[in-house]
Amino acid sequence: MSVSPRQRRAPGWHDEYQRKLRSADEAVRLVRDDHLVVVTGRNLPGLLEKALADRLAAGDLRRIRLLEYGLGARCEQLRSLPTCVVLSDARGKRVPSVPSTEFKAMDERGVVRPDVVMTVLSPPDDDGYCSFGHYLSNKRALCRRAGTVIAEVNDQIIHTGREASLHISQVDAFVLHRSPLWEPEAWQVEPPSQAIVKIAGLIADLVRDGDTVEVGIGATVNYLHLLGVFKGKRDLGMHTGATRPGLVADMQAGIFTGARKSYDPGLLVTAAFYPQSDDDLRYLAKNIERFAFRDLATINNITAVAAHENFVAINSAMAVDLSGQISAESEFGEGGGLTGFAIGAVLSRGGRSIIALPSTARGGEVSRITARLAPGQGVTVPRQFADIVVTEHGVAHLLGRPMEERARALIAIADPQFRKDLKAEARRMGIL
């Protein structure tokens, strides 16, 4: 079988690396008119962004299409230019997808691939591999599908394993640029509401020794480690899209060992590590052998989740209707990895999918337990895979229950001021 040049691993990689070193101005010469340029987030390649913006401002390029990929990938310098078409803002251009299917259409259906990806990598290791560090997401998978990859090399990036790396042969140009790592909101945790504290206490009773845990993103579940949800548990594992603040303390306490994981035993598998402090990053660097960083598309795959025994997915949502339909998205937003984790957990032997949400929104004016989802509100998890729903008022077990029982269970955990109206609406709908 032939091996493409981008896959070769020549022993003398140092010379190739030196040949590919460029200034930022030289590197962005690889961008052509009307190219689809993807800029990856968390640690933004700011020097490359400025150089590309300068080319556009000087009229050297007539137009580019820009896709900002991932949290924190907001390119203000490029956005300010009329010759930069920002696809990230075009609501009608957004593609409904989940991480595990993000590249299927690109790989199998002829959907256009990115012309250029601009990203940030670590310096190469002894074998010529550059790491994406502790914010991997799907960046590796994206780069491997791009026509051209341009990387800023930042020596602040931690090496997080081969599955979170590119070989220097897979990158077209390198630009040396040391800059501080951007560590956003995970470092500044706001005090949780009383509703969230109550929800955390109820979730704690649903987690068992030896479970493999996924914790989603959102205010309701961000605090689970910090609120002691896993305290006193033994040999928990983790397989998650992104870790949450407080994980390191739970690992140091011997709570998360992965010893009973039926898949990847002993490894904490994630696509992104959210530190709460510099100490967390130092812990990661010293204990990297306990972690496996993988593309989110792989981690979030329903079959990969279901392959675990006793998988517990804990996620937040915006609304749940009386039939059990779960929405974690607005009219144009996306539900992230919730779909894959929730369905995979239900299919896991001994698994559970837990949806946590405060019973109300807008200062108590709106019930999150609704008779029907609002028009245009997407269904993130179909009712057939609804399992456990938790609010500050209790726990509703939905899996395998008929519509009438589901409605009664959900009304019981709604805010008391809305229960009468929910019952009346359920009767009008013929559920009760």
Backbone torsions as a table, in degrees:
resi	resn	phi	psi	omega
1	MET	NA	132.2	-179.4
2	SER	-75.4	152.2	179.6
3	VAL	-117.1	128.1	-178.3
4	SER	-69.4	155.8	179.6
5	PRO	-56.4	-32.0	-177.7
6	ARG	-73.1	-10.8	-178.3
7	GLN	-105.7	-7.6	-177.4
8	ARG	-69.7	148.1	179.6
9	ARG	-122.1	72.2	-178.5
10	ALA	-66.4	137.0	-178.0
11	PRO	-61.9	-31.4	-179.9
12	GLY	-90.4	58.3	-175.0
13	TRP	-70.7	-20.7	-176.5
14	HIS	-58.8	-42.4	-179.7
15	ASP	-64.6	-41.7	178.6
16	GLU	-62.7	-41.1	178.8
17	TYR	-61.4	-45.3	179.5
18	GLN	-62.4	-37.9	179.6
19	ARG	-66.0	-27.1	-176.4
20	LYS	-92.0	-4.7	177.6
21	LEU	-69.2	131.4	-177.6
22	ARG	-137.8	163.5	164.1
23	SER	-76.9	163.6	178.9
24	ALA	-60.8	-41.4	179.8
25	ASP	-61.6	-39.7	178.9
26	GLU	-68.7	-41.4	-175.8
27	ALA	-63.1	-42.5	-176.4
28	VAL	-75.0	-2.8	171.6
29	ARG	-66.0	-14.2	177.2
30	LEU	-73.9	-14.2	178.0
31	VAL	-83.3	133.0	-179.7
32	ARG	-115.5	168.0	178.3
33	ASP	-54.9	136.5	175.8
34	ASP	67.1	12.4	175.5
35	HIS	-64.1	145.2	168.7
36	LEU	-87.0	110.3	-176.9
37	VAL	-106.5	124.0	177.8
38	VAL	-106.1	126.8	176.8
39	VAL	-111.6	124.3	-175.6
40	THR	-87.3	153.2	-172.3
41	GLY	-102.2	-163.9	-168.4
42	ARG	68.9	-72.6	171.9
43	ASN	-106.6	100.0	-173.1
44	LEU	-75.2	134.6	175.0
45	PRO	-75.0	74.9	-170.6
46	GLY	-64.5	-35.0	179.6
47	LEU	-66.6	-40.2	177.7
48	LEU	-67.7	-39.5	178.6
49	GLU	-59.9	-45.7	-179.9
50	LYS	-61.9	-43.2	-179.0
51	ALA	-63.7	-39.1	178.8
52	LEU	-69.9	-39.2	177.1
53	ALA	-61.9	-38.7	178.2
54	ASP	-62.9	-39.9	177.9
55	ARG	-62.3	-44.5	179.6
56	LEU	-64.6	-44.8	-178.3
57	ALA	-63.0	-31.9	-179.7
58	ALA	-81.1	-4.0	-179.0
59	GLY	80.0	12.1	179.7
60	ASP	-71.8	-24.5	174.0
61	LEU	-123.7	138.8	180.0
62	ARG	-79.2	-38.8	-176.1
63	ARG	-165.4	143.6	167.2
64	ILE	-132.6	159.1	172.7
65	ARG	-107.1	129.9	-174.1
66	LEU	-114.8	131.3	171.8
67	LEU	-122.4	117.2	177.9
68	GLU	-87.8	119.9	-169.4
69	TYR	-110.3	113.7	175.5
70	GLY	96.2	164.4	180.0
71	LEU	-63.3	140.4	178.6
72	GLY	83.3	0.3	-177.9
73	ALA	-92.6	61.1	178.4
74	ARG	-107.8	112.4	-172.4
75	CYS	-96.5	84.2	-174.2
76	GLU	-62.6	-37.4	-178.2
77	GLN	-66.0	-41.4	178.4
78	LEU	-73.0	-37.3	-178.7
79	ARG	-60.7	-29.4	-175.8
80	SER	-74.4	-6.2	-174.6
81	LEU	-103.3	130.2	-178.9
82	PRO	-66.4	-18.6	-180.0
83	THR	-85.2	2.8	176.9
84	CYS	-109.5	114.2	179.5
85	VAL	-91.5	111.8	-174.2
86	VAL	-89.4	102.2	-178.6
87	LEU	-70.2	-23.3	-178.7
88	SER	-61.1	-26.7	-177.8
89	ASP	-92.9	-9.2	-174.8
90	ALA	-84.2	98.2	-174.1
91	ARG	-57.7	-40.6	-179.3
92	GLY	-68.9	-13.0	-179.3
93	LYS	-94.5	-8.5	-178.9
94	ARG	-69.8	141.4	-177.2
95	VAL	-104.5	117.3	174.8
96	PRO	-62.5	121.6	-177.2
97	SER	-160.2	170.7	170.1
98	VAL	-122.3	159.6	-175.6
99	PRO	-54.0	-35.8	-175.0
100	SER	-72.6	-17.7	178.9
101	THR	-110.6	7.7	-172.9
102	GLU	-57.6	-35.1	-173.8
103	PHE	-106.6	0.9	-177.2
104	LYS	-62.9	-47.6	-179.6
105	ALA	-64.6	-35.6	178.8
106	MET	-66.5	-38.9	-176.3
107	ASP	-81.1	-36.1	-168.3
108	GLU	-116.8	-16.5	-171.2
109	ARG	-117.9	7.1	176.3
110	GLY	78.3	14.4	176.5
111	VAL	-66.2	141.1	-174.5
112	VAL	-60.4	133.5	176.4
113	ARG	-88.5	160.7	176.3
114	PRO	-66.4	139.9	176.5
115	ASP	-74.4	-42.1	-176.9
116	VAL	-138.3	135.4	169.2
117	VAL	-115.1	129.7	173.9
118	MET	-110.3	124.8	-173.1
119	THR	-144.4	-177.8	178.1
120	VAL	-122.6	133.2	-179.9
121	LEU	-131.6	163.0	172.4
122	SER	-77.8	166.6	168.1
123	PRO	-61.2	156.7	-179.5
124	PRO	-66.9	148.3	173.7
125	ASP	-84.0	-168.9	-175.2
126	ASP	-63.3	-20.4	-179.3
127	ASP	-104.8	6.8	176.6
128	GLY	87.9	20.0	178.7
129	TYR	-100.8	133.1	178.2
130	CYS	-108.4	132.6	-173.9
131	SER	-97.6	148.5	171.7
132	PHE	-80.1	-9.7	178.7
133	GLY	81.0	-152.7	-171.7
134	HIS	-88.3	3.7	170.0
135	TYR	-119.0	86.4	-176.9
136	LEU	-89.8	-52.4	-174.9
137	SER	53.8	-130.7	176.2
138	ASN	-108.7	22.2	-173.4
139	LYS	-64.5	-39.0	179.8
140	ARG	-63.5	-46.5	179.3
141	ALA	-61.9	-38.6	179.4
142	LEU	-65.3	-45.6	-179.2
143	CYS	-62.7	-36.0	-177.7
144	ARG	-71.0	-11.3	178.8
145	ARG	-106.7	-3.2	-176.0
146	ALA	-84.6	153.7	175.4
147	GLY	-69.4	-37.8	-177.6
148	THR	-140.2	138.3	176.9
149	VAL	-121.4	125.5	176.1
150	ILE	-118.3	128.8	-174.4
151	ALA	-126.4	133.3	164.0
152	GLU	-80.7	134.3	179.4
153	VAL	-101.6	116.2	-176.3
154	ASN	-121.0	117.8	-176.0
155	ASP	-74.7	2.7	173.5
156	GLN	-83.4	-13.7	-177.5
157	ILE	-74.5	132.8	178.8
158	ILE	-82.1	139.5	172.5
159	HIS	-74.9	123.1	-175.7
160	THR	-121.3	30.9	172.6
161	GLY	100.7	161.6	-175.7
162	ARG	-65.0	-32.4	-179.5
163	GLU	-72.2	-8.3	176.6
164	ALA	-116.5	31.5	-173.7
165	SER	-136.6	160.9	167.8
166	LEU	-119.6	142.6	171.9
167	HIS	-76.5	151.9	-177.6
168	ILE	-59.8	-23.7	177.8
169	SER	-69.9	-15.4	180.0
170	GLN	-94.3	3.9	-179.3
171	VAL	-119.5	138.4	-175.0
172	ASP	-90.6	-30.1	-179.9
173	ALA	-152.4	140.9	177.9
174	PHE	-118.0	139.4	176.5
175	VAL	-126.9	120.6	-179.8
176	LEU	-76.8	125.5	-179.9
177	HIS	-159.7	108.8	178.4
178	ARG	-88.5	128.2	177.6
179	SER	-148.4	155.8	179.6
180	PRO	-63.0	144.9	175.3
181	LEU	-72.3	140.6	179.2
182	TRP	-88.3	113.8	178.0
183	GLU	-116.1	103.7	-169.5
184	PRO	-83.8	-132.4	-165.6
185	GLU	-62.1	-21.1	-178.1
186	ALA	-62.3	-22.6	179.3
187	TRP	-80.1	-19.6	-176.1
188	GLN	-122.3	90.3	-175.2
189	VAL	-91.4	119.6	177.8
190	GLU	-73.1	150.3	176.8
191	PRO	-60.2	134.3	-179.0
192	PRO	-73.5	154.2	176.3
193	SER	-72.7	165.0	177.9
194	GLN	-63.3	-34.0	177.9
195	ALA	-62.3	-42.9	-179.5
196	ILE	-66.6	-38.1	177.4
197	VAL	-61.2	-43.1	178.8
198	LYS	-65.7	-41.3	178.7
199	ILE	-61.2	-43.2	179.8
200	ALA	-59.7	-41.4	178.7
201	GLY	-62.5	-37.5	178.4
202	LEU	-71.1	-37.9	178.6
203	ILE	-64.6	-37.2	-178.7
204	ALA	-54.8	-35.7	-179.2
205	ASP	-74.2	-12.4	-177.8
206	LEU	-96.4	-8.1	-179.2
207	VAL	-99.2	134.1	-176.4
208	ARG	-116.0	157.9	174.1
209	ASP	-53.5	137.3	176.1
210	GLY	84.9	-3.6	178.3
211	ASP	-66.3	151.5	167.7
212	THR	-100.8	125.6	-166.9
213	VAL	-111.7	140.8	166.2
214	GLU	-121.9	130.7	176.5
215	VAL	-118.8	124.2	-177.4
216	GLY	-80.0	-168.3	-178.6
217	ILE	-110.3	141.1	179.7
218	GLY	144.5	152.4	-174.0
219	ALA	-56.1	-34.0	-175.6
220	THR	-69.0	-33.2	-175.8
221	VAL	-109.9	-4.5	179.8
222	ASN	-61.1	-25.1	-169.4
223	TYR	-98.1	3.9	-169.3
224	LEU	-58.6	-45.6	177.6
225	HIS	-63.3	-46.3	-174.7
226	LEU	-66.9	-27.4	179.4
227	LEU	-90.0	5.8	173.7
228	GLY	77.2	23.8	-179.3
229	VAL	-58.3	-35.1	-174.9
230	PHE	-99.4	2.2	-179.0
231	LYS	-61.3	133.7	179.5
232	GLY	87.0	-9.2	177.3
233	LYS	-81.5	158.1	-177.7
234	ARG	-123.4	141.5	170.7
235	ASP	53.7	41.2	173.6
236	LEU	-72.6	149.6	173.1
237	GLY	-112.6	171.1	177.4
238	MET	-142.6	134.0	175.5
239	HIS	-142.0	99.9	-166.6
240	THR	-147.1	155.0	178.4
241	GLY	-68.2	-37.8	179.8
242	ALA	-152.3	137.0	177.9
243	THR	-75.0	163.4	-179.9
244	ARG	-117.4	158.9	179.2
245	PRO	-56.8	138.7	-179.4
246	GLY	99.7	-8.9	-179.8
247	LEU	-61.5	-43.4	-175.7
248	VAL	-58.9	-43.4	178.4
249	ALA	-60.8	-38.6	178.0
250	ASP	-68.8	-33.5	175.8
251	MET	-69.0	-42.4	179.3
252	GLN	-65.1	-27.7	178.2
253	ALA	-82.1	-1.1	178.4
254	GLY	80.9	15.0	-179.0
255	ILE	-78.6	-46.2	-180.0
256	PHE	-100.9	98.5	178.2
257	THR	-111.7	-23.7	-176.2
258	GLY	70.5	11.2	-173.6
259	ALA	-64.5	-28.5	-176.8
260	ARG	-104.1	9.7	179.4
261	LYS	-64.2	131.9	177.3
262	SER	-79.1	-13.6	-178.8
263	TYR	-135.7	131.8	-176.0
264	ASP	54.6	52.7	-178.9
265	PRO	-59.0	138.2	177.4
266	GLY	82.8	-7.3	-176.3
267	LEU	-109.7	136.4	169.6
268	LEU	-92.4	112.8	-172.6
269	VAL	-100.7	127.2	-179.0
270	THR	-156.2	165.3	174.2
271	ALA	-107.1	-9.2	-179.6
272	ALA	-158.3	139.3	-179.7
273	PHE	-114.1	117.4	179.9
274	TYR	-97.8	107.0	179.3
275	PRO	-79.7	153.4	173.1
276	GLN	-99.8	-16.1	-178.5
277	SER	-160.9	173.8	174.2
278	ASP	-63.0	-31.0	178.6
279	ASP	-61.3	-36.2	178.3
280	ASP	-63.2	-40.7	178.5
281	LEU	-66.4	-38.4	176.9
282	ARG	-65.0	-38.3	177.1
283	TYR	-62.2	-43.9	178.8
284	LEU	-59.0	-47.4	-177.5
285	ALA	-62.3	-37.1	-177.4
286	LYS	-80.9	-19.5	-175.5
287	ASN	-123.8	32.2	-173.8
288	ILE	-61.6	-23.8	-180.0
289	GLU	-68.5	-14.7	177.8
290	ARG	-86.5	-8.7	-176.1
291	PHE	-113.5	149.4	169.9
292	ALA	-129.1	111.7	177.2
293	PHE	-91.4	125.1	-178.9
294	ARG	-135.8	159.2	176.7
295	ASP	-56.9	140.4	179.5
296	LEU	-59.7	-33.3	178.8
297	ALA	-59.3	-33.5	178.6
298	THR	-78.2	-45.9	-177.1
299	ILE	-63.8	-40.6	-173.8
300	ASN	-84.8	-0.7	179.8
301	ASN	-62.3	130.2	-176.2
302	ILE	-57.1	-40.8	-178.7
303	THR	-67.9	-34.0	177.8
304	ALA	-67.7	-40.0	177.8
305	VAL	-66.0	-46.9	-177.3
306	ALA	-66.4	-20.7	179.5
307	ALA	-67.7	-20.8	177.5
308	HIS	-78.3	148.5	168.1
309	GLU	-92.1	146.8	176.2
310	ASN	55.5	47.1	179.0
311	PHE	-86.7	127.3	-179.8
312	VAL	-117.5	111.4	177.8
313	ALA	-96.7	124.1	-179.1
314	ILE	-119.2	113.1	-174.3
315	ASN	-137.9	162.1	176.4
316	SER	-103.4	166.5	179.4
317	ALA	-148.7	167.1	177.8
318	MET	-90.8	-33.4	-176.4
319	ALA	-160.9	152.7	172.9
320	VAL	-133.9	128.8	178.1
321	ASP	-92.8	173.3	-171.4
322	LEU	-68.8	-13.5	175.4
323	SER	-87.5	-11.8	-178.7
324	GLY	103.9	1.1	176.0
325	GLN	-65.7	134.3	-174.8
326	ILE	-115.7	129.7	177.6
327	SER	-120.5	128.8	175.0
328	ALA	-123.1	27.5	-174.8
329	GLU	-145.9	154.8	173.8
330	SER	-88.9	-171.7	-177.5
331	GLU	-57.8	-38.0	-176.7
332	PHE	-114.7	-6.2	-178.5
333	GLY	-80.6	176.9	-179.8
334	GLU	-120.9	157.5	-178.3
335	GLY	-94.7	10.7	177.8
336	GLY	61.2	-139.3	-176.6
337	GLY	-89.3	5.0	-174.6
338	LEU	-56.3	-44.3	-176.2
339	THR	-57.0	-51.1	-177.8
340	GLY	-64.2	-43.4	-178.2
341	PHE	-69.4	-41.8	-177.8
342	ALA	-65.8	-46.2	-179.7
343	ILE	-68.9	-43.4	178.8
344	GLY	-60.2	-38.8	179.9
345	ALA	-65.1	-40.7	178.3
346	VAL	-64.7	-34.4	179.8
347	LEU	-80.3	-15.6	179.0
348	SER	-69.7	137.7	176.5
349	ARG	-64.8	119.1	-176.9
350	GLY	79.0	6.9	-175.0
351	GLY	-82.8	163.1	179.0
352	ARG	-144.3	142.6	173.3
353	SER	-112.7	119.5	-177.5
354	ILE	-111.5	123.0	175.6
355	ILE	-107.7	121.3	-177.0
356	ALA	-114.0	134.0	177.7
357	LEU	-159.6	141.2	171.0
358	PRO	-60.0	149.8	-174.5
359	SER	-70.6	-20.0	-178.1
360	THR	-132.6	166.0	174.8
361	ALA	-134.1	171.5	178.4
362	ARG	54.3	48.6	176.3
363	GLY	66.7	28.5	178.4
364	GLY	91.7	3.7	-176.7
365	GLU	-82.3	-22.4	-174.2
366	VAL	-127.2	136.8	176.5
367	SER	-85.1	133.7	174.7
368	ARG	-83.1	-18.7	168.7
369	ILE	-88.5	113.3	-171.9
370	THR	-122.3	155.6	176.0
371	ALA	-64.3	-45.5	176.6
372	ARG	-137.4	152.8	172.2
373	LEU	-67.2	150.8	-179.4
374	ALA	-66.3	151.1	176.8
375	PRO	-55.5	132.7	179.9
376	GLY	84.4	-7.7	179.5
377	GLN	-82.1	119.5	-174.1
378	GLY	-69.8	150.0	174.4
379	VAL	-90.7	113.3	-178.7
380	THR	-85.4	-39.2	176.5
381	VAL	-126.8	120.0	178.4
382	PRO	-62.4	153.5	-177.2
383	ARG	-62.2	-24.6	179.0
384	GLN	-63.9	-21.5	-179.0
385	PHE	-111.9	11.2	174.4
386	ALA	-70.1	133.6	-174.9
387	ASP	-122.4	-79.6	-176.9
388	ILE	-122.3	129.9	177.2
389	VAL	-119.4	132.9	-176.9
390	VAL	-125.2	127.9	166.5
391	THR	-121.8	-179.8	178.5
392	GLU	-66.7	-11.3	-178.3
393	HIS	-97.5	-2.5	177.7
394	GLY	148.3	-168.7	-175.2
395	VAL	-123.2	131.0	176.5
396	ALA	-113.7	123.4	177.1
397	HIS	-98.6	116.7	-172.2
398	LEU	-108.5	-28.6	-172.1
399	LEU	-58.9	127.3	177.1
400	GLY	79.3	3.1	-178.3
401	ARG	-98.6	145.7	177.8
402	PRO	-70.1	168.4	-173.5
403	MET	-58.0	-42.1	-178.0
404	GLU	-61.9	-45.0	-179.8
405	GLU	-66.7	-37.9	176.9
406	ARG	-60.2	-48.7	-178.0
407	ALA	-60.3	-44.4	179.9
408	ARG	-63.4	-41.8	-179.4
409	ALA	-64.6	-40.0	-179.3
410	LEU	-73.2	-39.1	177.3
411	ILE	-61.9	-34.8	-179.1
412	ALA	-66.0	-23.7	179.4
413	ILE	-106.0	5.6	173.6
414	ALA	-76.0	164.2	176.0
415	ASP	-62.7	136.2	-175.6
416	PRO	-52.5	-33.3	-177.1
417	GLN	-67.4	-16.6	-177.7
418	PHE	-106.5	-5.4	-172.4
419	ARG	-65.9	-40.4	-179.4
420	LYS	-61.1	-46.7	180.0
421	ASP	-65.4	-37.6	178.8
422	LEU	-64.7	-40.3	177.4
423	LYS	-63.4	-43.0	-179.9
424	ALA	-63.4	-41.9	179.3
425	GLU	-67.0	-38.3	178.5
426	ALA	-63.6	-36.6	177.2
427	ARG	-67.6	-41.4	178.1
428	ARG	-62.7	-32.7	179.6
429	MET	-81.0	-7.6	179.9
430	GLY	80.5	14.8	178.9
431	ILE	-81.9	-39.8	179.1
432	LEU	-104.8	NA	NA
